[in-house]
Amino acid sequence: MSSREKHLVELVDETGKAHGETTVAAAHQPPGQLHRAFSVLLVDPDGQVLLQRRAGVKTRFPLRWANSCCGHPRPGESLAEAANRRLSEELGAGPVELTEVGIYVYYAEDPATGRVEFEYDHVLRGEFLPGAPLLPDPDEVAELRWADPAALETELKLDPRSYAPWLGGVVNRLLRPAESRSGATGPAMTPPGSPADDTAERSGGR
C-alpha cells in the first residue's frame, strides 16, 4: 500500500457536512464511503484545459484521461491548500489562484481494480499562466495534453472508456458554473454532460 493510501480523508453526508474520517484505502473499498474530494482544471488564457493521463500504478482508473489534478483534503485542511499541495506533488505546478465552480457528487466502480469512487467533489478552476513550468511526477501522471472543453464533452460521449468517469461532470461544471454553483448532483443521478459509462463502472442505483 502506498503512503497516500494511508492518508486520512473527511467523510461527509450528501449535503457535504463532515461526520468522521477514514483512510484513503478504506474509503475506496466497495461499497465505498462518501468523502470530500476536489478536482482541479487548469485553464489557459485561450480557454484550453490541461488533462492528465493517470499513471498505470494508480489504484483507481489507471491510464484513463482525467482533469489536471485530483485529490482529497485532509480533515480540517482547506480546499485551496489541499489542491495546491497536489498540484505541486503531481505536476510540479503552482501555487495558482483557484475558484470553485460547482460541486459534483458521483459514484463509480473501477472494473479493472475493484476500487470505488464515491465522492463529494469540489470542482476548482485554476488559471494557468503561459510559460509556467510543469514537471509531472511519472508515478502520478503518464502524459499531459491540452484540450478544448466543449470538444472534450463530445469526445467523452464517443469514447467514455478512455476517460475517468468523473471527468464529464467536472467539465460540465466548468462550462456551466451558474447552473451548478447552488448545489450538488445527488449520487443516484447522472449529471448533464457526464460520460455514458458502461454498467460495470456504475452502481446498480445509478
C-alpha positions as CSV (number, residue, x, y, z in Angstrom):
1,M,0.0,0.0,0.0
2,S,1.4,3.4,-0.9
3,S,1.8,6.1,1.7
4,R,-1.0,8.2,0.2
5,E,-3.5,5.3,0.7
6,K,-2.9,5.6,4.4
7,H,-3.7,9.3,4.5
8,L,-7.0,10.4,6.2
9,V,-10.0,11.7,4.2
10,E,-13.1,13.5,5.6
11,L,-16.3,11.6,5.5
12,V,-19.4,13.7,4.6
13,D,-23.1,13.3,4.1
14,E,-24.9,14.2,0.9
15,T,-25.0,17.9,1.9
16,G,-21.2,18.0,2.4
17,K,-21.4,18.1,6.2
18,A,-18.5,16.3,7.8
19,H,-19.2,13.4,10.2
20,G,-16.0,11.5,10.5
21,E,-12.8,10.3,8.8
22,T,-11.1,7.2,7.4
23,T,-8.1,6.3,5.3
24,V,-8.0,6.8,1.5
25,A,-7.7,3.0,1.1
26,A,-10.8,2.3,3.3
27,A,-12.9,5.0,1.6
28,H,-12.4,3.4,-1.8
29,Q,-13.1,-0.2,-0.9
30,P,-16.6,-1.5,-2.0
31,P,-19.2,-0.3,-1.4
32,G,-17.4,3.0,-0.9
33,Q,-17.8,5.7,1.7
34,L,-18.8,9.2,0.7
35,H,-15.9,11.6,1.3
36,R,-14.8,15.1,0.4
37,A,-12.6,15.4,-2.7
38,F,-11.6,18.1,-5.3
39,S,-11.0,18.1,-9.0
40,V,-8.8,20.9,-10.5
41,L,-9.0,22.0,-14.1
42,L,-6.1,24.3,-15.1
43,V,-7.3,26.7,-17.8
44,D,-5.0,28.7,-20.1
45,P,-5.9,32.2,-21.4
46,D,-7.3,30.7,-24.6
47,G,-9.8,28.6,-22.6
48,Q,-7.9,25.3,-23.2
49,V,-7.9,22.8,-20.2
50,L,-5.0,20.7,-19.1
51,L,-5.7,17.0,-19.0
52,Q,-3.5,14.3,-17.4
53,R,-3.5,10.6,-18.3
54,R,-3.4,8.8,-14.9
55,A,-0.3,6.7,-14.3
56,G,-0.5,2.9,-14.7
57,V,0.2,2.4,-11.0
58,K,-2.9,4.3,-9.8
59,T,-5.3,2.2,-7.8
60,R,-8.4,3.7,-9.4
61,F,-8.9,4.1,-13.1
62,P,-5.2,3.9,-14.2
63,L,-4.3,5.1,-17.7
64,R,-7.5,7.0,-18.1
65,W,-7.5,10.6,-19.1
66,A,-8.7,12.9,-16.3
67,N,-8.7,16.6,-15.3
68,S,-5.5,18.4,-14.4
69,C,-5.3,17.2,-10.8
70,C,-7.5,15.4,-8.2
71,G,-7.2,14.7,-4.5
72,H,-8.7,14.8,-1.1
73,P,-8.3,17.5,1.6
74,R,-7.1,16.1,4.8
75,P,-9.6,16.6,7.8
76,G,-9.5,20.3,8.6
77,E,-7.4,21.3,5.6
78,S,-8.8,24.0,3.3
79,L,-9.6,23.2,-0.4
80,A,-7.1,25.8,-1.7
81,E,-4.3,24.4,0.5
82,A,-5.0,20.8,-0.4
83,A,-5.4,21.5,-4.2
84,N,-2.2,23.5,-4.4
85,R,-0.4,20.8,-2.5
86,R,-1.5,18.2,-5.0
87,L,-0.7,20.4,-8.0
88,S,2.8,20.7,-6.7
89,E,3.1,16.9,-6.0
90,E,1.6,15.7,-9.2
91,L,2.5,18.4,-11.8
92,G,5.2,20.5,-10.2
93,A,2.9,23.4,-10.7
94,G,1.5,26.2,-8.5
95,P,0.6,27.8,-6.4
96,V,-2.3,29.0,-8.5
97,E,-5.4,31.0,-7.9
98,L,-8.4,28.7,-7.6
99,T,-12.1,29.3,-7.9
100,E,-14.8,26.8,-7.0
101,V,-17.3,26.5,-9.9
102,G,-19.5,23.7,-8.6
103,I,-19.9,20.5,-6.7
104,Y,-20.3,17.1,-8.2
105,V,-21.4,14.0,-6.2
106,Y,-20.7,10.8,-8.0
107,Y,-20.2,7.1,-7.7
108,A,-18.1,4.9,-10.0
109,E,-16.8,1.4,-9.8
110,D,-13.5,0.5,-11.5
111,P,-13.8,-2.8,-13.2
112,A,-10.1,-3.1,-13.6
113,T,-9.1,-2.7,-9.9
114,G,-12.3,-3.3,-8.0
115,R,-12.0,0.0,-6.2
116,V,-14.8,2.5,-5.8
117,E,-15.1,6.3,-6.1
118,F,-17.9,7.8,-4.0
119,E,-17.1,11.5,-3.7
120,Y,-18.5,14.8,-2.8
121,D,-16.3,16.6,-5.4
122,H,-15.5,20.3,-5.3
123,V,-14.7,21.4,-8.9
124,L,-11.9,24.0,-8.9
125,R,-10.8,26.2,-11.8
126,G,-7.2,27.3,-11.8
127,E,-5.7,30.0,-14.0
128,F,-2.6,28.7,-15.8
129,L,-0.1,31.3,-16.9
130,P,1.6,30.6,-20.3
131,G,5.2,29.5,-19.7
132,A,4.6,28.3,-16.2
133,P,6.7,25.2,-15.6
134,L,5.2,21.7,-15.4
135,L,7.2,18.8,-14.0
136,P,4.8,15.9,-13.8
137,D,5.6,13.0,-11.4
138,P,5.7,9.8,-13.5
139,D,4.3,7.9,-10.6
140,E,1.2,10.1,-10.8
141,V,1.0,11.2,-14.5
142,A,1.6,9.2,-17.7
143,E,1.2,12.1,-20.0
144,L,-0.4,15.6,-20.4
145,R,-2.3,17.3,-23.1
146,W,-4.4,20.4,-23.7
147,A,-8.0,20.2,-24.9
148,D,-10.9,22.4,-25.8
149,P,-13.5,21.8,-23.1
150,A,-16.5,21.9,-25.4
151,A,-14.9,19.5,-27.9
152,L,-14.0,17.3,-24.9
153,E,-17.6,16.9,-24.0
154,T,-18.2,15.3,-27.4
155,E,-15.1,13.1,-27.1
156,L,-16.4,11.9,-23.7
157,K,-19.7,10.7,-25.2
158,L,-18.0,9.0,-28.2
159,D,-15.2,7.2,-26.2
160,P,-16.1,7.2,-22.5
161,R,-13.8,4.3,-21.7
162,S,-10.7,6.4,-22.4
163,Y,-11.6,8.8,-19.7
164,A,-12.1,8.8,-15.9
165,P,-15.8,8.5,-15.2
166,W,-15.9,11.8,-13.2
167,L,-14.4,13.9,-15.9
168,G,-17.7,14.6,-17.7
169,G,-19.3,16.1,-14.5
170,V,-16.2,18.1,-13.8
171,V,-16.1,19.6,-17.3
172,N,-19.9,20.3,-17.1
173,R,-19.4,22.4,-14.0
174,L,-16.5,24.3,-15.6
175,L,-18.6,25.2,-18.7
176,R,-21.9,25.8,-16.7
177,P,-20.9,27.2,-13.3
178,A,-24.1,29.2,-12.8
179,E,-26.2,26.0,-13.1
180,S,-24.0,24.0,-10.7
181,R,-22.9,26.5,-8.0
182,S,-26.1,26.3,-6.0
183,G,-25.9,22.6,-5.1
184,A,-24.7,19.1,-5.8
185,T,-25.9,16.4,-8.1
186,G,-27.2,13.5,-6.0
187,P,-25.3,10.3,-6.1
188,A,-28.2,8.4,-7.7
189,M,-28.3,10.8,-10.7
190,T,-26.1,11.2,-13.8
191,P,-25.5,14.9,-14.5
192,P,-25.8,16.5,-17.9
193,G,-22.5,16.3,-19.7
194,S,-21.3,13.2,-17.9
195,P,-19.9,10.3,-19.9
196,A,-22.2,7.4,-20.6
197,D,-20.3,4.9,-18.6
198,D,-20.8,1.1,-19.1
199,T,-22.8,-0.6,-16.4
200,A,-19.7,-2.2,-15.0
201,E,-18.4,1.2,-14.0
202,R,-21.6,2.3,-12.2
203,S,-23.6,1.0,-9.2
204,G,-27.0,-0.6,-9.7
205,G,-28.5,2.5,-8.3
206,R,-27.1,4.9,-10.9
